[in-house]
Amino acid sequence: MAWNEPGGGGRDPWGGGRGDQGPPDLDEVFRRLSQRLGGLFGGRRGGARVGGGRGGGGWLVGIAVAVWLLSGIYIVGPAERGVVLRFGKYVGTTMPGPHWHWPYPIERVEKVDVDRIRQAEHKALMLTRDENIVDVDVGVQYRVQDPKAYLFHVRNPELTVVQAVESAIREVVGKSEMDFVLTQGRTEVAARTQRLAQSILDRYGTGVQLTKVNLKDAQPPEEVQAAFADAIKAREDEQRYKNEAEAYANEIIPKARGRAARQIEDANAYKAEVVARAKGETARFLALLREYERAPRVTRERLYIDAMEHVFGNATKVVVDVERGSPLLYIPLDRLMGQAGATPPASATGGSPAPAEKPAMRRRAPAGGRFRDLRRREIRR
């Protein structure tokens, strides 16, 4: 009967008859194993020699057992975790450092690197919400968070990660439009895919933590890439034209506002000038009116003299008042000579010389009090 079958009496292979399942004492194991193997190779049992002259075989067996037990020493690296299995069943997880376990075939240790970043990729055609097809290439980076779950909860953790990411990104792309996936929505699509895939992996108990989901490329199918490139170029041209129009508007509008402000200021200045001049003219007219009301004759004479002085200030004709006789109209010769010198000759202009100005004729004017009326008529001419 096998020692672990029902009715075996709780016996173990070392003959101790222990009912508990704890590990036996090493000294006891060595002693009993040496006694039994020594008996097989001619050693002594209970002070009596059994067999012939082969007593040294027991020491060889003891050395073999010691080597076998020493083979259970193992070291777990700083970035690793040791998963201890006893007859294929999980016993515990050991941390970095030296450890010992029952040698093979009783126990074995699976070392899992929990700090190494593992990578996986997936590329496939996917359907968007607006019924377009996009070719998506996604890359995944992950690490082991729970060594026990990583080894025993799923058959192939790498394949499970790829399938979970594929399912998540198909759902995200299926709820998005094509332009969003291909242009400005890549970062958001990757973030949503990572959250959804991590929730799937957590429900499966894979012991994997996603560190990065990167949407490497998203393109339309190869058959329509040329048309899609033209559409992208048109969209870029549209954006460029908008930017140029905004730049032109930002340049023109301030100038126009500046010109408008300057015109407003000029109008206000002209308004102030006209109003001030009108007020000044009004004040001068009122002052003159008060003087006229006091002395009308003197005021009229003064106004007349001021007007004549203003009119004759730039006149080329001079009228000499003769006390007894007609007034003499005099034209200065130096001004006549200047006008004649300024007239181009006939050879230079190609035409006939201009007729010389006839000298002013004397006019006889009535003597006496009509001299002033004559001067007024000459002035009007």
Sequence and secondary structure as in RCSB ss.txt:
>XXXX:A:sequence
MAWNEPGGGGRDPWGGGRGDQGPPDLDEVFRRLSQRLGGLFGGRRGGARVGGGRGGGGWLVGIAVAVWLLSGIYI
VGPAERGVVLRFGKYVGTTMPGPHWHWPYPIERVEKVDVDRIRQAEHKALMLTRDENIVDVDVGVQYRVQDPKAY
LFHVRNPELTVVQAVESAIREVVGKSEMDFVLTQGRTEVAARTQRLAQSILDRYGTGVQLTKVNLKDAQPPEEVQ
AAFADAIKAREDEQRYKNEAEAYANEIIPKARGRAARQIEDANAYKAEVVARAKGETARFLALLREYERAPRVTR
ERLYIDAMEHVFGNATKVVVDVERGSPLLYIPLDRLMGQAGATPPASATGGSPAPAEKPAMRRRAPAGGRFRDLR
RREIRR
>XXXX:A:secstr
  TTSTTSTT  TTS    S S   HHHHHHHHHHHHHHHTT EETTEE SSS TTHHHHHHHHHHHHHHTTEEE
E TTEEEEEEETTEEEEEE SEEEE  TTTTEEEEEEESS  EEEEEEEEEE TTS EEEEEEEEEEEES HHHH
HHT S HHHHHHHHHHHHHHHHHHTS HHHHHTTTHHHHHHHHHHHHHHHHHHHT  EEEEEEEEEEEE  GGGH
HHHHHHHHHHHHHHHHHHHHHHHHHHHHHHHHHHHHHHHHHHHHHHHHHHHHHHHHHHHHHHHHHHHHH HHHHH
HHHHHHHHHHHGGG S EEE  SSS  EEE  HHHHHHHHHHS  HHHHTS               SSTTHHHHH
HHHHH 
